[in-house]
Amino acid sequence: MLTRFCLYGFLKNQRYFEPFLVLVFLEKGLSFFEIGVLIAFREVAINLFELPSGAIADLYGRRRSMLFSFTAYLASFAVFATSTAIWTLFAAMWCFALGEAFRSGTHKAMILDWLELQGRSDEKTKVYGTTRSWSQLGSAVSVLIAAVIVFVEASYSWVFWYTMIPYTLGWINFLGYPSELDGKNKREGSIGAVARHLITALRQCWRRPELRRLLLESSLQKGTYRTVKDYLQPILQQAALLVPFFASLEVTRRAAILVGLVYFGLYFLSAISSRQAYRIRDAWGGAHRASIRVWVVTLVAYVLLAVAFIVTANSLAIAMFVVLAVLQNLWLPIYLARIDDASDRESGATVLSIDTQLRSLLVAVVAPLLGWAADRWGVGMIAVMGIITAVAALGVVCSWKLDSTKI
């Protein structure tokens, strides 16, 4: 099963559109504000589906949830590839949000269940770090493939057609998952059963201080990174124009080469950080202290990113985006083990869906504001937001008494 889990991550991250998503929208004539609104719509739609999707996965079967998720993804890619009007982009985002909502949290819960069934619960950070490293390796491979696609086609939209191939293979991969990974699969057969399960998980998150703090920390980390990460793309496009070696190529092909090289390095280093997360956790004195140190380095990275924008140092800005990606993938496996220790197994997918919903809520609020600020004052505003959220997260994490919680 570990092989299938790794294959899932590898195929799921064959998102050939991801390193070019902002450039796709700019190519379609959207402003940064309109891109922010589109992203906010995606996050709101995820919010609408996130909580019931987790409860449905817990109650009716996680494999079915994953199959539905990948079907929704495939529909969204087809619409994105053919869209020219903004309302069709909203329709594509709606389908994409369905896929995200029914996937996020569900597959992590399946991994955690498998570890418990195998008597390997103490290996959560190590195993999840391994599977996530394969996801990041998948991203590293996908960005090279994406760069070739854009270079050959001289258009960004073609990446969506090619993304449908690995996602079809991913759909087939789920057919080999054993039935015990569906969870308890209560099948009470009513909306009321889903609502009761959801309310139980919400009470658990509210009444347990460690869960509240973890979810707040997670929303700050994931929400901020999800909002700012794609602003690397216009920086790379701008940097590509200044490289003499690319002078004979058109803008799209120049960007394809530089995006491919930088994102490959970003994903490769992220894969290493995910795989080594459990070692760094132990070396830094446990999960909680490791999280504090990750946040300190994150704050420093955002400060240096602000400096890079002030002095117009594209190389430093690009380097800081890579550092932030590495930190994100170092933090995630540590966080997953912490949140699993703090929650009940029966509500695993639902709690992780609540986690994703809080992240989506932050992105929905911040993305349009950040897009408007970027149109008005430049993309350097992302560094300002990063500094604010890193300071807030450090306040949350450092407020814990280390001897009062096992996580």
KOLDRENLO-483486 format. One record per residue: residue in one letter; x, y, z of N, C-alpha, C in turn. Coordinates in steps of 0.001 Angstrom, whole numbers, padded with zeros to 6 digits, always signed. Layout:
N
aXYZXYZXYZ
...
END
This chain:
407
m+000820-001213+000000+000000+000000+000000+000855+001265+000000
l+002011+001187+000628+002869+002364+000645+003238+002786-000781
t+003419+001778-001643+003709+002075-003051+002544+002794-003712
r+001323+002334-003430+000141+002984-004011-000024+004406-003469
f+000246+004582-002175+000167+005917-001598+001150+006859-002292
c+002370+006372-002504+003384+007185-003171+003001+007452-004629
l+002419+006439-005286+001979+006609-006672+000875+007650-006758
y-000048+007621-005782-001103+008636-005725-000496+010034-005684
g+000464+010238-004766+001078+011553-004635+001810+011971-005896
f+002500+011027-006505+003258+011329-007726+002320+011749-008856
l+001241+010985-009054+000311+011278-010137-000515+012528-009837
k-000918+012692-008590-001724+013849-008216-000978+015154-008470
n+000327+015116-008322+001115+016326-008513+001618+016515-009947
q+001101+015712-010864+001376+015977-012280+000427+017073-012771
r+000523+018202-012100-000311+019356-012447+000516+020282-013340
y+000487+020014-014621+001348+020744-015541+000980+022223-015632
f-000227+022548-015184-000664+023937-015209-000135+024740-014025
e+000251+024076-012940+000516+024784-011687+001628+025836-011782
p+002794+025522-012367+003833+026558-012431+003530+027674-013430
f+002419+027541-014169+002061+028549-015169+000674+029133-014935
l+000040+028834-013794-001366+029185-013609-001604+030687-013704
v-000806+031484-012998-000973+032941-013071-000700+033435-014489
l+000308+032851-015141+000618+033246-016515-000504+032851-017474
v-001172+031731-017199-002343+031342-018000-003408+032428-017913
f-003693+032857-016685-004736+033864-016495-004330+035217-017080
l-003055+035566-016934-002592+036810-017547-002692+036725-019069
e-002401+035556-019628-002519+035339-021075-003967+035496-021534
k-004900+035138-020650-006322+035267-020982-006837+036687-020749
g-005953+037583-020312-006329+038984-020182-006800+039412-018812
l-006617+038587-017775-007063+038933-016438-006031+039817-015733
s-006489+040690-014849-005609+041480-013997-005301+040676-012738
f-004346+041155-011923-004047+040475-010663-005275+040465-009747
f-006055+041549-009768-007260+041592-008945-008261+040528-009391
e-008471+040411-010720-009404+039397-011230-008901+037993-010929
i-007588+037795-011005-007016+036495-010634-007281+036220-009161
g-007113+037251-008322-007386+037098-006891-008833+036753-006620
v-009756+037394-007359-011182+037092-007197-011481+035652-007607
l-010863+035213-008704-011060+033841-009178-010549+032834-008149
i-009390+033118-007569-008840+032237-006541-009717+032261-005294
a-010216+033453-004932-011114+033553-003780-012382+032732-004007
f-012910+032781-005234-014096+031985-005564-013812+030501-005381
r-012629+030085-005826-012242+028683-005649-012241+028305-004171
e-011687+029173-003342-011593+028867-001916-012957+028881-001242
v-013836+029800-001647-015191+029818-001101-015928+028537-001476
a-015762+028121-002737-016407+026878-003172-015867+025679-002404
i-014551+025665-002166-013967+024601-001347-014588+024620+000035
n-014769+025818+000595-015383+025940+001911-016787+025354+001939
l-017539+025587+000874-018909+025076+000824-018952+023549+000877
f-017963+022916+000236-017965+021459+000124-017079+020756+001152
e-016163+021500+001785-015114+020872+002575-015639+020066+003759
l-016435+020694+004609-016904+019991+005808-017807+018803+005470
p-018844+018978+004643-019650+017798+004305-018863+016730+003565
s-017854+017132+002759-017083+016124+002030-016292+015238+002982
g-015719+015832+004036-014992+015032+005012-015907+014079+005757
a-017067+014592+006156-018024+013742+006865-018547+012632+005956
i-018828+012969+004692-019301+011954+003738-018232+010884+003526
a-016966+011310+003436-015887+010338+003267-015793+009406+004470
d-015923+009956+005689-015869+009133+006896-017032+008149+006961
l-018203+008583+006490-019408+007775+006660-019687+006835+005495
y-019375+007244+004274-019793+006473+003102-018656+005846+002306
g-017434+006128+002693-016324+005478+002005-015340+006451+001401
r-014094+006327+001805-013074+007267+001357-012616+006986-000068
r-012647+005733-000491-012274+005441-001884-013247+006098-002853
r-014549+006003-002553-015545+006640-003413-015332+008147-003464
s-014993+008715-002315-014730+010151-002264-013567+010525-003175
m-012504+009717-003168-011336+010010-003995-011645+009834-005482
l-012427+008829-005834-012815+008623-007231-013642+009801-007741
f-014579+010266-006920-015381+011429-007303-014497+012661-007452
s-013537+012813-006543-012627+013951-006582-011891+014033-007911
f-011319+012921-008340-010532+012940-009575-011421+013116-010807
t-012666+012664-010732-013607+012904-011829-013887+014402-011965
a-014061+015080-010825-014298+016524-010843-013080+017274-011383
y-011887+016816-010994-010667+017426-011519-010633+017345-013044
l-010911+016168-013575-010849+015975-015022-011820+016907-015748
a-012996+017090-015177-013968+018006-015774-013440+019442-015773
s-012813+019828-014663-012296+021203-014568-011186+021448-015576
f-010312+020461-015778-009203+020645-016718-009717+020848-018143
a-010762+020099-018495-011326+020231-019838-011892+021634-020062
v-012556+022184-019028-013132+023523-019151-012035+024580-019179
f-011033+024450-018315-009927+025410-018303-009226+025469-019660
a-009056+024306-020274-008333+024244-021545-009063+024974-022664
t-010383+025028-022574-011176+025601-023667-011783+026955-023320
s-011567+027443-022095-012228+028667-021641-011601+029913-022245
t-012475+030849-022624-012038+032180-023048-012772+033269-022269
a-013996+033000-021844-014778+033964-021063-014567+033709-019572
i-014648+034775-018776-014355+034644-017354-015390+033785-016640
w-016655+033790-017119-017666+032983-016428-017381+031494-016593
t-016759+031109-017710-016401+029698-017871-015222+029335-016970
l-014349+030307-016701-013260+030068-015744-013813+029846-014347
f-014874+030567-013999-015522+030340-012714-016134+028941-012651
a-016715+028485-013750-017278+027125-013797-016182+026085-013612
a-015027+026319-014255-013904+025395-014112-013404+025377-012669
m-013344+026552-012053-012919+026626-010650-013887+025908-009729
w-015164+025950-010074-016173+025251-009272-015901+023738-009284
c-015644+023188-010462-015329+021758-010558-014019+021429-009847
f-013031+022314-010008-011747+022099-009342-011917+022102-007828
a-012759+023004-007316-013013+023072-005878-013667+021789-005364
l-014557+021213-006167-015155+019920-005797-014071+018862-005641
g-013162+018826-006603-012073+017858-006528-011215+018060-005298
e-010867+019324-005008-010044+019624-003838-010742+019234-002543
a-012023+019581-002436-012760+019332-001198-012889+017848-000896
f-013148+017036-001917-013340+015610-001688-012021+014845-001592
r-010902+015519-001912-009598+014870-001789-008888+015249-000498
s-008877+016556-000183-008071+017051+000932-008529+016428+002251
g-007585+015964+003016-007899+015337+004290-008263+013874+004159
t-008988+013519+003093-009464+012146+002941-008303+011170+002753
h-007383+011484+001845-006283+010550+001601-005341+010495+002791
k-005128+011613+003472-004299+011595+004682-004921+010678+005727
a-006253+010758+005864-006941+009894+006825-006775+008419+006456
m-006743+008109+005163-006541+006733+004724-005138+006250+005103
i-004147+007115+004930-002778+006744+005311-002688+006486+006807
l-003290+007373+007600-003244+007228+009057-003970+005962+009514
d-005104+005648+008867-005822+004408+009187-004970+003190+008865
w-004311+003211+007718-003468+002082+007312-002332+001878+008308
l-001719+002955+008759-000642+002852+009745-001150+002239+011046
e-002347+002641+011462-002902+002078+012695-003219+000595+012523
l-003785+000236+011372-004094-001174+011111-002826-002026+011052
q-001714-001414+010623-000439-002127+010527+000370-002066+011816
g-000150-001362+012834+000576-001211+014079+001814-000334+013947
r+001743+000673+013077+002899+001539+012802+002566+003008+013033
s+001675+003272+013982+001233+004640+014223+002368+005563+014644
d+003412+004997+015244+004534+005829+015685+005399+006303+014513
e+005082+005851+013299+005862+006229+012119+005154+007284+011268
k+004172+007977+011851+003358+008917+011067+004196+009950+010325
t+005082+010638+011057+005877+011690+010418+006766+011122+009322
k+007382+009955+009596+008291+009347+008628+007549+008903+007371
v+006422+008189+007548+005684+007657+006402+005048+008781+005600
y+004407+009735+006289+003797+010831+005550+004871+011669+004854
g+006008+011846+005513+007105+012563+004873+007569+011855+003612
t+007597+010505+003655+008000+009729+002475+007002+009892+001334
t+005703+009748+001655+004693+009887+000604+004672+011306+000048
r+004863+012291+000918+004881+013673+000438+006126+013944-000405
s+007232+013284-000065+008434+013482-000880+008196+012986-002300
w+007419+011896-002442+007079+011413-003779+006160+012401-004493
s+005297+013067-003718+004466+014111-004310+005336+015231-004865
q+006348+015629-004085+007216+016712-004525+008111+016284-005691
l+008528+015015-005686+009266+014502-006839+008381+014507-008081
g+007104+014171-007866+006146+014250-008970+006037+015664-009512
s+006040+016631-008597+005992+018032-009021+007255+018415-009783
a+008405+017913-009314+009672+018216-009994+009667+017680-011417
v+009172+016453-011583+009083+015866-012927+008053+016619-013764
s+006921+016961-013128+005829+017582-013881+006220+018947-014427
v+007039+019688-013671+007384+021026-014143+008300+020953-015364
l+009137+019927-015427+009961+019745-016623+009088+019399-017826
i+008116+018504-017598+007192+018138-018673+006384+019362-019097
a+005927+020141-018101+005137+021338-018401+005941+022341-019213
a+007219+022501-018859+008066+023439-019591+008206+023012-021056
v+008347+021703-021277+008439+021194-022657+007130+021445-023401
i+005992+021202-022724+004681+021418-023357+004531+022875-023796
v+004833+023807-022875+004683+025231-023189+005665+025649-024278
f+006881+025123-024212+007887+025478-025218+007460+025009-026603
v+006939+023784-026671+006538+023219-027968+005269+023883-028492
e+004265+024043-027604+002977+024572-028043+002960+026094-028121
a+003921+026756-027426+003980+028228-027381+002683+028826-026853
s+002036+028085-025975+000790+028543-025344+000673+027871-023990
y+000141+028605-023012+000040+028054-021663-001165+027122-021477
s-002245+027335-022211-003494+026601-021971-003399+025108-022278
w-002454+024709-023133-002333+023293-023497-001993+022405-022303
v-001416+022982-021265-001001+022165-020117-002184+021454-019475
f-003380+022025-019590-004556+021387-018982-004928+020093-019696
w-004805+020058-021022-005120+018821-021752-004174+017694-021330
y-002889+018005-021228-001918+016975-020870-002068+016513-019417
t-002553+017390-018536-002742+017018-017127-003801+015929-016976
m-004701+015816-017930-005762+014818-017831-005221+013386-017915
i-004065+013199-018513-003510+011843-018664-003119+011246-017311
p-002239+011893-016499-001897+011303-015207-003071+011230-014250
y-004024+012160-014353-005177+012111-013452-006101+010941-013782
t-006140+010551-015040-006884+009336-015399-006198+008103-014800
l-004861+008066-014852-004115+006963-014237-004300+006958-012723
g-004356+008146-012121-004597+008228-010681-005954+007672-010310
w-006969+007939-011123-008313+007404-010891-008274+005876-010886
i-007533+005318-011827-007411+003854-011912-006679+003305-010689
n-005693+004030-010183-004924+003585-009017-005819+003355-007800
f-006844+004201-007621-007728+004055-006460-008518+002754-006480
l-008710+002176-007658-009474+000929-007740-008756-000209-007030
g-007439-000072-006805-006677-001106-006121-006565-000919-004619
y-007187+000124-004061-007141+000349-002612-008053-000661-001911
p-007614-001255-000796-008446-002232-000079-009635-001577+000606
s-010699-002352+000797-011944-001813+001347-011801-001340+002789
e-010840-001892+003557-010711-001472+004956-010279-000017+005094
l-009758+000565+004021-009351+001970+004080-010520+002923+003855
d-011726+002357+003673-012913+003197+003589-013294+003774+004944
g-012656+003328+006017-013049+003743+007355-014130+002829+007871
k-014776+003254+008934-015834+002418+009526-017039+002302+008610
n-017207+003324+007733-018241+003208+006696-019608+002912+007288
k-020071+003792+008175-021297+003535+008951-022543+003432+008081
r-022591+004269+007008-023724+004218+006082-025069+004343+006794
e-025227+005349+007651-026507+005543+008313-027560+006042+007340
g-027105+006521+006194-028035+006766+005101-028877+008017+005196
s-028424+009072+005873-029225+010283+005950-028333+011501+006070
i-028906+012632+005678-028189+013889+005843-027961+014158+007319
g-028901+013735+008151-028765+013923+009591-027534+013234+010152
a-027213+012040+009603-026026+011322+010078-024767+012106+009768
v-024715+012690+008561-023558+013509+008192-023470+014730+009095
a-024622+015384+009349-024645+016584+010191-024190+016262+011608
r-024659+015137+012166-024264+014766+013536-022768+014485+013618
h-022249+013795+012605-020813+013503+012576-020008+014802+012487
l-020501+015722+011679-019826+016996+011498-019827+017808+012788
i-020969+017860+013459-021084+018622+014712-020157+018046+015771
t-020049+016714+015820-019142+016080+016778-017699+016515+016548
a-017295+016537+015274-015928+016946+014953-015690+018422+015264
l-016693+019270+014993-016561+020695+015292-016439+020929+016796
r-017223+020209+017575-017120+020332+019034-015740+019914+019520
q-015242+018842+018924-013918+018360+019300-012864+019433+019033
c-012961+020085+017865-011985+021122+017516-012095+022331+018429
w-013303+022668+018841-013511+023849+019665-013121+023606+021130
r-013428+022430+021641-013241+022169+023063-011812+021793+023432
r-011024+021379+022467-009647+020986+022760-008700+022132+022394
p-008091+022755+023402-007218+023908+023129-006102+023584+022139
e-005535+022371+022252-004435+022040+021354-004891+021970+019901
l-006139+021497+019680-006673+021454+018322-006943+022861+017800
r-007509+023722+018642-007769+025098+018224-006484+025785+017783
r-005438+025640+018600-004173+026297+018279-003551+025721+017008
l-003624+024405+016872-003059+023766+015682-003767+024232+014416
l-005086+024317+014461-005845+024725+013288-005577+026186+012934
l-005406+027032+013946-005068+028429+013682-003677+028538+013068
e-002724+027813+013636-001363+027809+013088-001372+027327+011641
s-002130+026271+011382-002186+025695+010040-002794+026669+009034
s-003859+027364+009438-004496+028297+008505-003544+029423+008134
l-002730+029864+009098-001760+030917+008815-000660+030416+007880
q-000168+029201+008140+000903+028653+007307+000417+028331+005897
k-000604+027488+005820-001071+027039+004513-001745+028152+003723
g-002556+028963+004422-003278+030025+003742-002346+031052+003134
t-001329+031467+003909-000388+032463+003408+000419+031912+002247
y+000957+030699+002412+001780+030134+001350+000962+029911+000083
r-000269+029443+000245-001117+029193-000925-001435+030493-001663
t-001528+031592-000919-001848+032877-001527-000662+033474-002272
v+000548+033339-001706+001702+034051-002265+002515+033233-003263
k+002416+031904-003211+003373+031078-003960+003349+031313-005468
d+002181+031565-006040+002090+031703-007494+002605+033044-008001
y+002868+033984-007103+003447+035262-007535+004900+035101-007974
l+005459+033930-007750+006791+033639-008280+006784+033648-009806
q+005660+033270-010418+005604+033118-011876+005844+034425-012636
p+005153+035524-012312+005476+036768-013032+006891+037276-012764
i+007437+036962-011574+008827+037344-011286+009770+036581-012207
l+009504+035291-012407+010323+034483-013304+010182+034956-014752
q+008968+035316-015129+008769+035809-016495+009550+037099-016717
q+009538+037968-015731+010296+039214-015827+011796+038941-015866
a+012244+037998-014998+013665+037663-014963+014127+037048-016281
a+013252+036264-016923+013612+035602-018182+013921+036605-019281
l+013270+037759-019219+013503+038787-020240+014908+039373-020150
l+015543+039218-018982+016856+039815-018766+018002+038845-019017
v+017678+037587-019349+018716+036580-019582+019153+036644-021046
p+020406+036996-021318+020860+037149-022716+020720+035871-023530
f+020888+034720-022883+020826+033436-023591+019466+033214-024244
f+018413+033821-023666+017058+033613-024162+016623+034688-025159
a+017530+035565-025533+017148+036758-026298+016464+036428-027622
s+016818+035310-028236+016260+034977-029550+014888+034308-029470
l+014419+034023-028264+013154+033320-028094+012032+034291-027744
e+010796+033904-028069+009661+034727-027677+009422+034607-026176
v+008617+035513-025619+008440+035623-024170+007933+034317-023556
t+006950+033682-024186+006375+032451-023632+007414+031355-023498
r+008246+031184-024524+009272+030136-024488+010389+030497-023506
r+010724+031777-023382+011706+032187-022373+011213+031831-020977
a+009965+032189-020698+009396+031898-019382+009341+030389-019126
a+009011+029619-020157+008917+028160-019996+010236+027573-019523
i+011350+028025-020094+012664+027492-019716+013013+027846-018277
l+012876+029132-017924+013268+029551-016578+012331+028988-015519
v+011033+028979-015797+010067+028390-014854+010386+026912-014642
g+010685+026201-015727+011006+024781-015605+012214+024528-014732
l+013270+025309-014933+014494+025115-014160+014293+025448-012684
v+013671+026598-012402+013500+027027-011008+012537+026122-010264
y+011403+025804-010873+010420+024967-010189+010929+023545-009995
f+011746+023053-010922+012331+021725-010725+013190+021717-009463
g+014047+022719-009316+014860+022813-008119+014024+022985-006867
l+012964+023787-006966+012073+024021-005829+011422+022724-005368
y+010872+021961-006298+010184+020723-005935+011168+019646-005478
f+012341+019608-006080+013333+018606-005693+013789+018843-004249
l+014073+020088-003907+014470+020409-002537+013314+020191-001563
s+012085+020471-002006+010914+020228-001162+010738+018745-000872
a+011025+017913-001874+010941+016460-001673+011935+016000-000617
i+013153+016539-000673+014171+016176+000316+013740+016617+001709
s+013203+017831+001821+012794+018335+003136+011652+017505+003719
s+010694+017075+002892+009597+016232+003377+010114+014892+003884
r+011034+014293+003124+011557+012977+003508+012377+013043+004790
q+013030+014173+005030+013890+014312+006206+013185+015012+007372
a+011893+015271+007250+011177+016029+008286+011278+015354+009651
y+011157+014030+009696+011191+013338+010990+012566+013437+011637
r+013626+013467+010834+014974+013624+011388+015166+015036+011966
i+014685+016024+011224+014813+017407+011689+013961+017623+012932
r+012761+017019+012957+011922+017105+014164+012668+016592+015384
d+013329+015441+015259+014065+014865+016385+015281+015717+016753
a+015981+016208+015722+017186+017012+015978+016846+018341+016634
w+015646+018864+016362+015244+020166+016903+014426+020042+018189
g+014430+018878+018810+013812+018746+020125+012335+018425+020132
g+011831+017758+019113+010421+017385+019087+009607+018249+018141
a+008344+017828+017936+007486+018457+016934+007202+019924+017247
h+006945+020235+018528+006575+021603+018871+007749+022560+018692
r+008889+022217+019221+010061+023083+019077+010488+023199+017617
a+010345+022110+016871+010682+022157+015447+009770+023138+014713
s+008488+023150+015078+007545+024075+014442+007925+025525+014731
i+008340+025807+015965+008766+027165+016318+009938+027595+015445
r+010909+026703+015281+012097+027048+014493+011749+027237+013020
v+010833+026423+012523+010401+026600+011132+009778+027978+010947
w+008970+028411+011909+008325+029721+011804+009339+030857+011899
v+010363+030697+012734+011397+031735+012835+012107+031900+011488
v+012485+030776+010879+013163+030840+009575+012217+031398+008507
t+010931+031047+008605+009940+031574+007663+009865+033095+007747
l+009865+033633+008963+009837+035084+009155+011067+035741+008523
v+012224+035146+008751+013461+035680+008162+013367+035667+006632
a+012812+034594+006072+012688+034483+004614+011798+035583+004046
y+010684+035880+004724+009794+036937+004243+010455+038316+004357
v+011243+038533+005412+011972+039800+005551+012962+039958+004394
l+013692+038897+004088+014640+038955+002975+013921+039120+001636
l+012725+038544+001523+011932+038727+000305+011540+040192+000150
a+011170+040834+001259+010843+042265+001213+012055+043081+000769
v+013231+042730+001301+014463+043416+000899+014709+043237-000591
a+014472+042033-001095+014687+041745-002515+013806+042622-003398
f+012559+042824-002987+011668+043673-003777+012092+045147-003698
i+012560+045567-002525+012966+046964-002352+014160+047305-003245
v+015142+046394-003303+016365+046667-004082+016300+046081-005488
t+015129+045528-005862+014906+044919-007179+015945+043841-007477
a+016075+042909-006554+016994+041779-006725+016173+040526-007024
n+015930+040274-008320+015094+039131-008707+015678+037803-008243
s+017003+037672-008280+017639+036414-007882+017365+036110-006412
l+017469+037127-005548+017194+036930-004123+015725+036606-003897
a+014838+037284-004618+013402+037014-004483+013084+035569-004863
i+013646+035113-005977+013422+033732-006423+013952+032745-005388
a+015140+033026-004840+015730+032153-003823+014835+032058-002593
m+014241+033179-002177+013375+033167-000993+012084+032391-001246
f+011554+032438-002466+010389+031613-002791+010744+030129-002668
v+011930+029763-003100+012373+028371-002967+012494+027991-001493
v+013078+028877-000682+013212+028614+000755+011839+028438+001403
l+010891+029277+001051+009545+029177+001621+008877+027856+001248
a+009104+027387+000027+008551+026097-000389+009165+024959+000414
v+010469+025005+000637+011152+023976+001426+010619+023960+002853
l+010447+025135+003441+009933+025232+004809+008507+024697+004908
q+007690+024995+003903+006317+024499+003889+006287+022972+003909
n+007155+022365+003113+007166+020904+003014+007912+020240+004159
l+008686+020991+004902+009278+020496+006133+008255+020541+007260
w+007460+021584+007285+006477+021778+008352+005297+020820+008251
l+004827+020519+007037+003594+019748+006863+003618+018348+007499
p+004660+017521+007276+004654+016197+007911+004669+016279+009435
i+005372+017260+009969+005401+017447+011424+004011+017833+011920
y+003361+018720+011190+002025+019176+011574+001013+018033+011528
l+001081+017196+010491+000117+016104+010365+000182+015179+011570
a+001385+014860+012026+001528+014002+013210+000949+014686+014438
r+001153+015991+014575+000641+016727+015729-000884+016742+015748
i-001497+016991+014591-002959+017084+014555-003602+015714+014709
d-002928+014671+014241-003464+013322+014418-003417+012928+015887
d-002359+013301+016589-002267+013003+018016-003348+013728+018811
a-003783+014877+018315-004735+015692+019067-006194+015376+018750
s-006463+014562+017717-007840+014286+017310-008156+012800+017401
d-009463+012481+017295-009922+011093+017357-009881+010462+015975
r-009624+009157+015943-009520+008456+014659-010829+008515+013882
e-011979+008394+014574-013263+008337+013890-013591+009619+013133
s-012975+010715+013556-013258+011995+012914-012073+012512+012119
g-011153+011616+011784-009900+012046+011168-010071+012861+009906
a-010835+012345+008946-011002+013065+007680-011748+014373+007879
t-012716+014380+008812-013497+015585+009051-012644+016682+009675
v-011807+016337+010658-010938+017324+011295-009967+017898+010269
l-009406+017044+009424-008489+017533+008400-009218+018392+007360
s-010499+018108+007146-011287+018946+006250-011558+020312+006877
i-011788+020340+008191-011940+021609+008902-010660+022427+008758
d-009535+021738+008879-008233+022382+008705-008141+023041+007331
t-008519+022313+006301-008461+022839+004943-009438+023990+004756
q-010609+023885+005412-011599+024944+005276-011104+026258+005866
l-010441+026198+007004-009902+027413+007616-008849+028043+006708
r-008013+027195+006107-007034+027701+005147-007719+028381+003979
s-008762+027745+003459-009482+028296+002320-010146+029619+002665
l-010653+029720+003889-011295+030959+004317-010299+032106+004319
l-009096+031859+004817-008062+032893+004826-007704+033311+003400
v-007533+032328+002515-007180+032633+001122-008303+033421+000450
a-009562+033039+000714-010700+033718+000097-010754+035186+000469
v-010366+035507+001691-010379+036892+002147-009164+037661+001628
v-007998+037022+001683-006748+037720+001413-006422+037819-000078
a-006730+036784-000871-006308+036747-002275-006770+037962-003090
p-008063+038350-003023-008457+039544-003793-007779+040816-003288
l-007640+040939-001954-006988+042122-001389-005526+042196-001821
l-004856+041032-001798-003456+041003-002203-003324+041290-003699
g-004255+040767-004506-004240+041045-005935-004430+042525-006216
w-005379+043159-005494-005599+044601-005647-004356+045386-005245
a-003740+044988-004123-002526+045665-003653-001375+045481-004647
a-001283+044282-005245-000219+044021-006222-000415+044861-007478
d-001678+045040-007924-001952+045906-009072-001565+047352-008771
r-001776+047764-007526-001565+049171-007158-000129+049481-006763
w+000483+048614-005946+001810+048899-005399+002893+047897-005812
g+002519+046868-006548+003500+045888-006986+003428+044598-006173
v+004047+043535-006704+003960+042217-006071+004742+042142-004768
g+005505+043180-004456+006222+043202-003182+005308+043166-001979
m+004020+043452-002166+003067+043413-001057+002926+042020-000469
i+003302+040988-001238+003201+039629-000692+004165+039439+000465
a+005308+040113+000432+006276+040005+001528+005718+040631+002803
v+005001+041743+002652+004394+042400+003812+003391+041462+004486
m+002544+040819+003663+001571+039895+004226+002263+038710+004897
g+003323+038220+004286+004052+037093+004861+004651+037425+006213
i+005203+038601+006351+005791+039010+007634+004714+039086+008711
i+003574+039658+008381+002487+039791+009356+002010+038432+009836
t+001760+037512+008909+001242+036197+009298+002294+035361+010027
a+003569+035497+009667+004616+034748+010364+004739+035206+011813
v+004651+036521+012044+004689+037036+013420+003478+036534+014209
a+002289+036547+013576+001077+036066+014251+001191+034585+014592
a+001703+033782+013668+001840+032343+013911+002840+032060+015027
l+003935+032807+015054+004906+032637+016136+004271+032940+017483
g+003401+033948+017515+002686+034257+018751+001811+033104+019202
v+001151+032441+018239+000287+031296+018567+001111+030118+019086
v+002173+029762+018351+002962+028581+018706+003733+028793+020001
c+004298+029973+020199+005110+030225+021391+004262+030409+022645
s+002937+030548+022481+002068+030695+023648+001816+029367+024351
w+002195+028244+023719+001976+026930+024303+002988+026662+025405
k+002562+025926+026408+003488+025406+027403+003947+024033+026919
l+005242+023915+026702+005766+022696+026091+005464+021449+026908
d+005336+021598+028211+005108+020418+029051+003629+020113+029232
s+002746+020876+028551+001317+020679+028763+000662+019902+027632
t+001413+019543+026629+000829+018838+025497+001816+017849+024920
k+001317+016773+024436+002199+015750+023864+002569+016038+022435
i+001999+017102+021861+002280+017381+020455+003151+018596+020286
END
